[in-house]
Amino acid sequence: MDFLNVGPWELVLVLIIAILVAGPKRMVEIARTLGEFSRQLRDLSREFTSALQAEIDATEEEASKAGVDLRGVQQDLENVLAGSPQRESDAGDGSDSPPAEEA
């Protein structure tokens, strides 16, 4: 298992060198600090992911509502282009469009 192109034997070598340079007592403090940093990074990542997912869900909901509205407009346009009358629910809606002139 390679992590950032560092294999397990390379990691062991780096840890041995770190113990020799920093000493065993200091390594405990370094490991604790790295653990805290790792936890904070995971928490931040989880928070970012949940906020991003909430935004995606809200956008999908708005798009689905708009999709329903667009389907009604599409049906109206198809009816007009086909020469058939408007939908019954739109017949007496009191819209601002002028009435058709009779010949």
Disulfide bonds with the S-S distance in Angstrom:
none
